[in-house]
């Protein structure tokens, strides 16, 4: 069966086509600048990327143009859209309503709409993608795969905040967690890599990219995770502040006269590595440090410090760990970050082999030192494959 995976942003539509016979990727791409005159689709097939300039006034138009490319005699990978068996959609926020992926119907669409206040930047775009697919290919089954679903196994003691209980009952104010599809993929892949069942495994999964989160996993289920009501809580990230004293925000608000939207922009888009060191990309941070930039060094030190704190707290929460796993852009590709994170963690049983770690990028690897009690692994994530697998299982029942 051919599965189309879709991940919509406010002005983009990422896609990937997989043949589930062998789980191979036939092509992938991204419709960018949707709604603008210079919109285009970057399409990658057989290692070659082709930029197709085409006006996409909205997500429906973008999706129809993507389908034209997928069936194009030269660029395409299918002869007809009839070959597509189902579409899997990444949806950011499912609240507490969804603990697993689900076939889309009117009730599911309404539930995603209800979660827009919890995911105002992503859920509207995710819905546009679903509705665009339903309009372009009526009758085809669509599956929603939620970033929050994997974390619904957390106990109330982990997901509740120390606010008056009424705000939980009235507004659903609690920790939900994100990157769940990635953490779930990593949990399964760790068990396969170690040749062990998920039952009995204690894993700390570090999804470290521009957005970053850490998840404590026991028996294949989430016990705790660093992101919260929104993706802002937890680690300091590329442009997000992560954990801080909430009073710092009201302090700034009173003195700067910021509106709520301005505060949201400050915390989500102007903070983190960018706010401290001047760069949101860790590669630029490393370059700046090499050139003697003290603020860039401070930004990296702060970033690593927070990652280490979460790892330590999750080892305490899990009562030990079998594996510490690095994944996503920075986790998979930055050996300096991995080395700094694991430094002086030997008391917790974490030691890496610096020679094994050095230069490793984007490949499965065990970088543990021989005497490390905790396996330290690099396992590239694959959220699209996880979405495709869920979609295939739901529509076929296999």
N, C-alpha and C positions, 0 to 999 in steps of 0.2 A: 504493500500500500504506500502511496505517496502522501506525505504529510507536509502541509505548509504551516510554518511557524511565523507568527506576526507579533511584533513588539512596537506599539505606537507611542510616540512622544507628541508633544503639543504641535510640533511642526515637522515631524519625521515619521517614517514608517519603515522599520527594519523588517526584513523577511529572510527566511531560509527554507529551502526545499530539501526534504530528506526522503530517501527510499528506505522504508522500514524493513525491507527484506534483509539488508545487511547494515542498516543504520548509517548509510553513506550520505554525505552532503552533496547534492547535485549542483546547487548554486546558492548564492546568498547576495543580499544587497541592501540598499537603504535609499528610500525616497526622502530627499532633504529639501529644506526651505519650502515646505508645503504652504500655499497661500501667497507666495511671492512670485514675481515675474521670472526670476532666475532659478526657479526650482529645477531639480534634476534628479535622476536615479543613477546611483553608482551600483553597477551590477557586476558580480564576480563569478566567473565560471572557468573551470580548469586552470585556476591560478591567475587568470587574466581579468583585470578590472576594466570595464567600459562605462564611461559616463554618458548617459543618454539625457540630453537636454529636452525636457518636456514640461509644459506648464501644468501644474497640479493645483487647482484652485482650492481643493479641500481633500480630506482623507479618502473620500469615495472616489474622486478622480485619480488620486495617487494609486489606490488599489487597482483600479481598472487599468491604469498604465503599467503597473507591475505585472498584471496578468497578460497583457500584450507582449511584454518582454519574455515572460516565461514560456509563451507559445511561439515566439519568433523563430523562424527557421535557422537562424545563425546563433542568436544569443540564448534562445530558449532551451529547456530541458524536457518539455512535454509537448505533445502534438495538440492536445486540447485540455481545457480546464476540467473536462470530465474525468481526467486521470487523477485529479486531486481527490483523495479519500476523505479528508477532513482538515480543519484549520485549528491550530492550537494558539491561544492568545495568552501572552503574559499580562496579568492584571496585578497592579501593585497592592491594593488594599481590599481585603475581603472581610475586615473586621473580625468579629468572633463568630461570624455566620458560616464560614467555610473552613473546614479542617482538611479538605482534600480538593483535588481538581474536580470539575463538574461540567456536564453538558449544558450548554447555554440555552435557556428558554426565557420567556418573559419575566418569570419570577427571579431568575438569576440577574437579568439586566436591571430589574428594579432594586435588587440588593446591592449591586455595584453602584448604582446611582445613590443609594442611601449612604454609602461609604465615602462619597465625594468630600464631605467636610473633613474626613480623616486623611484623605489623599487628594487634596485639591489640585496639585500639580500634575498628577499622573492618571487618576481614575477617569477624568473626562476624556483624555486622549485615548486611554485603553478602550473606553466605550465607543469612541468614534471608529476605532479600528474594527471592533466587533460588528458595528452597524454597517460599516462600509463593506465588509465581507458578506454580510447577509443580503445586502442590496445587490452586490455584483454577482453573487452566486447563490441565489435563493434555493432553499432546500438542502444545502450542504451543511453537515453537522459542524458546529463550532464548540470548542472546549475552552473553558476559562481555567488558567493555572495561576494561583494566587501566591504572591511573594510572602504573604503572612500565614498561609495555611500550615506550613511545617511547624510553626511555633505555637500552635494551639494546644500542644501537650504540656505547656508550662503550667505549674501549679499556681494558684492564686497568690501564694506568698512570693512568687517570682514576678508575676505580671501586674500586681496591684501597686498603686502609688500611695504615699502617705498623705493623701488629700482627704477631705470629707467624703465619706462613702457615697453621698448623694450625687457627686459628680460622675461617679462610675455608673450608677443606675440611670441617671438622666442623660448623660452624653457619651457613655462608653469610654471615659478617660481611663486608660490602662496601657500597659506595654503590649504591643502586638508583634514587633520584630519584623525584619525584612531580609532580603537575600535568601529567603527560605528555600527556593528552588535550587539555588547553588549549594547551600548547606546540606540539603537532602541528597543531592548528587554526590557530594564529597563523602558523606557518611557511608553510602553504598560502595563508592569506589575505594574507600579506605579498607573496608571489610574484604573486598575482592583482592586488593593489593597485598594485604596481610594474610590472606587465605584463611580468614576466620569469619564466623557468622556475626551479624550485627549484634545479636543478643550477647551480652557480656562485655561488649566493647565500650570504653569510655574515650570519647574523642573531643578534642578542642579544635574546631574548624575556624580558621582565620581567613575570611574573605576580605582581602586588602587590595583595594583599588582606589580610584578617586573617591568613591563611596566605600566605606569600610565597616564591617561588623564581625563580631566573634560570636560563636555559638558553642555552648556546652551540650554535648550529645551523649546520651546513655541508652544502650539497647536500641539504637537507631531512632531515638526520639529526642526532641529538643527539651532540655531541662531549663536552660536560661539563654538569653541572647542580649547583645549590647544595645541594639537599636530599640526604640520605644514606641510611643504613640505615633511618632513620625520617624523618618530616617535621620533626624537631627541628633537624637540622643546617642550617647556612647563615645566612641573614639573620635578624636580630632581627625578631620579628613581633608581632602584637597581644598574645599572652600567652606566646609561646615565646621562649626565650633565644637560640636560634641558636648560632653558633660561640662557644666559650669554651675555656679551658684545662681539660682533663678533671680535672686535679688539684684544681681549685676545688671540684668536686663531692665528692670524697673528703674534702677539707678541711672542708667544711660538714657532711658526714655524721658525721665524728668529733666535731665540736663540738656539733652539735644532736641527735645520736643518732637521725637519721632512718632509717626503713626504706626499702628500694628503692621501694616504691609512693609514699611521701611525697616522695622525690627526683624521681620521675617527675612528680608533680603540681606540684612546685615549678618544674621546668623547662618543662613544657608549658602550665600554666594560671595561673601566678602571676608569670611573668617578662615579658620583652619590654617593649613600650610600657606595659603595665599595671604591671609591677614597678618601672619607673623613674619614669614620669610619672603613674601613678595612673589612667590610662585606657587601655583596649584599642582604642578607636575613634579613628581619626585626626581625625575631626571634633571630638571632645571635646578632643583634644590641642591643636588649633588654637585653640579657644575659650579653653582654659586659658592658652595662650601670650599671647593677646590681653589677658588679665587679669593678666599679669605673672608667671605661674607658671614659675619657673626650672627645676624638675624636668621639667615638660612640654616645655620648650624643649630640655633635655638629651636627653630621650627621642627627640624628632624629629631632633636633630642626630646622634645615634648611629645611628638608623635610616637616614637618608640616607647617612651616612658608609659604612655597610656595603654599601649598594646600589652606591655609586660604586666601592668596592673590587672588587666582583665584576664590574662592567661593565669596569673597567680590566683585570682579570686575563683576562677572556674575549676582549677585543680582542687581548691578547698571545697567547693560546692559538690564536685563529683567524687571527692575522697580519693584523689589520684587520677591519673590519665594513662591510657595505653598509647595514644597517638596525638601529636600536635601537627596539624596539617596547614600548610600555606597554600593559598589558591588566589585566583583573580590576578589582575594586571601586575600589581606591585608584589604580591606574595609569590607569584610564579616566576617573576623575572628579575627581581632586585636582590642580588646576593648580599649586598651591604646591609640592607634592611633586615634580612633574615639573620645575619651574623650578629648585628647589634641587639636584635630582639632576644636571641638565645644566649647572649653573653651573661655570665654570672647567674645562670638559672640552674646550675648543677645541683644545688641543694634540693630542688624540686624534681630532680631526675632528668633534666633536659640538658643534653650536651650534643653539639653538632661536630661533624668532621669538616673543618674549614676547607680542606682540599676538595672534598666531595661537593661542597656548597658553591665553591668559587666558579663563577661564570655560568652556572646552570640557569637556563631560561626555558620556560614553557614545556617541560617534560616530566613525566612521572619519575620520581627519584626518592630514595631513602638517604638522607644526609645525616643520619644519626652517627654519633661516635660509637665505637664498639662497646663502651661501658655506659652508654646512655640507657636509663631505665625506661624512658619514654621514647617511642619511635617518632622521629621528626621527619615529616614527609613533604614533598612538593607534589601536588596532584592538580593539574589544570582542571578548572571547572568547565562544565558544558551545560548551561541552562537551556539552550535550545534543544539539545538532545533529550533532556529531562522532560521538557514540555511536549516534545514529539512522542516520547514513550507514554506519557500520561494520556495524550490524545488518542494514540493507537489503542491502548488498553481499554479506554472508555468506549470508543466507537465499535470495537470488535469484541469486547468482552474477554480478551485473551490476556 
